């Protein structure tokens, strides 16, 4: 977060993406060279290329509707319908595919489906918070009409410093819950992580116009999200044999990535609902009140995790007596 702000401020946004691309390529090569291709890792099987491309396409169509709906008007219904229909057909085909993107047996394991759903929602919450913080922080109050003025007027690097508590607590949270998850208390960790995230977001909903507001909220949200991510990955990996741990992590990681994209698109749509023009430029920024709306929507997302976990545990509780009888 700090490095990204430094690169953008001192070099350019294009340079930032070039550095990320180079790091990705180097990591891929290093992983291929360093990770041994020996048991217990699985070496057989086909990669579900068609299913992967199909997944990206229908998810992208739905996200496009969220980001461009206000611009396109009624025409935005077309990609929405295409995305929903494509998603339904994709799910039906994947259930019978010999090279499915997701392992259906894994998703039927207790708590795995809700763990992946929680990972997606935690990703959405994470992205929503970062987008709301960075957008508000970098608006220059003096550039707006007095009646509409808001923002902290910070640079990309200065905005990155506001996210330091998030990054620090993100590391701490994962370490704190390792033993709890290993003892089979992953569902409880998901709930606690979601509640902490909701508390941090609820704090920022009315209080987001001072730097210290963000420092407090970022720490709480970082702790909550890291607990959720740690629990989600662990629940999925512990549900399969060791040789399939990589696949399980991939399922959870994909859910998280979809959630991050969804959260970014959702908040982008919220902040685009009503805008204020910067005098003398063609730049438009969101109205101040929409940031509070974005935070409250994010609180609702976090609480969905609690509901999903409680419903899943109740359903599993009913199945156990039925199976025993």
C-alpha positions, 0 to 999 in steps of 0.5 A: 500500500505504501509502495504503490503510493510511492511509485504512483507519486514519484513515477507514474500509474503505468510504471506501477502496473509494469512493476506488478507485471514484472513481479508476477512473471518473476514469481511464476518462474520462481515458483515453477523452478522452486516448488518440487513436482513430487507427491503428494501434489497431484500431477494428473488431470486437465485444466478447466480452461473453457470453464475458467474463461466462461466464469470470467465472462459471466462474472465480468458481465454482471460487474459491468452492469454495476459500474456502468448501469447509471451511464447506460441506463436501460441498456445495462439490463442486457449484460445483466441478463447475459451474465445471470443466464451465463452463470446459471448455464455455467453452473449446470455444465460445471457439475458434469464437466470432467475438467471442472473449475471447482471440485463439486465434492469439495463444495459439498463438504461441511462449511466449505461452501459457506467458507468460500461465500464468506471469502467472497464477501470479505473480499467485497468488504475489503475492496469497498473499504479501500476504495472508499478510503482512497477516494475520499482521502484524495479529494481536495476540498478547496477545489470544490464549491464551498457547499459541496467541499469535502476530502482530505486533499492527500496524495497517493503516498499520504493515503497509503500511510492511512492504511498502515493499521490495516496492513499491520493488523492484517498480519496479526489477525492471521497469526492469532486465529491459526490455532483456533482454526486448526482446532475446528473453530473456523466457523466461529472465527468467520463470525468474529471476523465479520463482526469486527469488520462490521464494527470498523465500517460502522465507525467510519460511516459517520466518522470519515472526515479526519485522518485519525478516524481512518487509522482507528477504523482501518485497524479494526477492519484489517483485523476482521478481514484477516481473520476471515481470510485465514479461516476461509482458506483453512476450512477449504484446505482442511476438508480435502486430502493433502494432495488436493490442498492447492486446489482447495486454496484455489477455490477459496482464492477465486471466491475472494477475487470475485468478491474483490471485483464485486465490492469495487464495482458495487461501491463504484456504482454507489459513488457514481449515483450523484456527482459534483463537478470540480469547477474549471475541469471535467472531473466529477467526484461523488457527493459527500453523503454517498460515502456514508451510504457506501460504508453502511452497505459494506456493514450489511455485506459483513453481516451477511457472513454472520447470517450465512454461517449461522444458517449453515451450522443450523442445517448441518446440525439437522443433518447429523441427527438425521444421518445418525437415526 
